[in-house]
Amino acid sequence: MAVKLNEISTSEIKELLKNNGCVLIDTRPTEAYNGWKLEGEARGGHISGARTLPAKWANYIDWIEIVRHKGIKPEDKIVIYGYNKADIDLVAERFTGAGYKDVNFYHGFLNEWIPDASLPMDFMERHRQLVYPSWVNTLLSGGNPPQYENGNKYVICHAHYRNYDDYLKGHIPGTIALDTNELESPDTWNRRSPDELKKALEQHGIDSDTTVVLYGRFSFPKNEDPFPGSSAGQLGAIRCALIMMYAGVKDVRVLNGGMAAWEAENMPIETGVNHPLPVSSFGKPIPERPDLIVDLEQAKQMIASPEADLVCTRSWPEYIGEVSGYNYIEKKGRIPGAVYVNNGSDAYHMENYQNLDYTTREFREIIKMWKEHGLTPDKHLAFYCGTGWRGSEAFFNAWLLGWPKVSVFDGGWFEWSNNPQNPFETGAPGH
């Protein structure tokens, strides 16, 4: 059977989408899909219902596995669009080479779809908080990146956990090192006290009006326990982002994909030390946003409430009590009544929230995963894991979407399991 390579018009796209008659593929970078206007277009985001499959992914050896994971089947009618013909052609070639028979082009996205405000587009509500390498590079170069209005009042932090050498071996120029232990207790893994947070933030040159950009390095080899002393980078960066938001930093941003994204763009790297310039006052009482973190008693109330859900983002072996997930947590099991959403393979990986290049997963896929488990934005959702890191990444995804009532249960399984009075369960539910 011959492969079809047709050009689809704007009116045909509208009709196909109305009837769910095609799978629409966006070949642009993920940041454009999320909402950034990389080509100066009048509207940011993507055609409503489109899937993200950036052209650069076409060079990955696992490309077809990504496509299958997205549920895009060979019998589907594929319509591909993007910023330029070269990217569209490259992705089309991969589809046809993989046996897809009905592959089509749409070249009217920039000139027809975007200018017509009546045609639907979608975007990540808080995409401006998820920045990309060239945005950071523009900021560091003294330029004015898009959706930024804070002049030179910014601090960029290279997050690590008890591993300063991770910073020394290479970091984004101009960045300072931030040990996650500065913001959370190494004994309880909860955020530190308001006074401790105030001191730590001021020492790192951060007040409530400072724009803070956080990133880390992805470097957990499979099946390796990263504690103590490894570079627990990007998870730690997002954990620090949550705590800074809780404290009251108004403009907290995360580099999407962390150090891996920076290196993939061949951006400059330095090994010298940049020392923070302390500020005299944070400027506001801490916490400014106490609603972003819940503690044990509130977590118990949420389990009992029909208007809230406590959301477990641990791995399945942890959830059913095969493993505790951590060498410092003895008890195995789960919190009864919590809603389970699988984060990934173990306590140190978040595969179900990340793309192959470590950028944040397509947000419509995350929403689909959550809704399949009964999570909806009308409820108060508090995400938790073992000690708060994975829960923070799940929270950050929900917050980026603009879901209005999202938090992290800070103590997680560690705090819950340390109290013998708290109930727990093991085994697969219903067995």
Secondary structure, 3 states (H helix, E strand, C coil): CCCEEEECCHHHHHHHHHCCCCEEEECCCHHHHHCCCCCCCCCCCEECCCEECCHHHHHCCCHHHHHHHCCCCCCCCEEEECCCHHHHHHHHHHHHHCCCCEEEECCCHHHHHCCCCCCCEECCCCHHHEECHHHHHHHHCCCCCCCCCCCCCEEEEEEECCCHHHHHCCECCCCEEEEHHHCECCCCCCECCHHHHHHHHHHCCCCCCCEEEEECCCCCCCCCCCCCCCCCHHHHHHHHHHHHHHHCCCEEEEECCHHHHHHHCCCCCECCCCCCCCCCCCCCCCCCCHHHEECHHHHHHHHHCCCEEEEECCCHHHHCCCCCCCCCCCCCCECCCCEECCCCCCCCCCHHHECCCCCECCHHHHHHHHHHCCCCCCCEEEEECCCCHHHHHHHHHHHHCCCCCEEEECCHHHHHHHCCCCCCECCCCCC
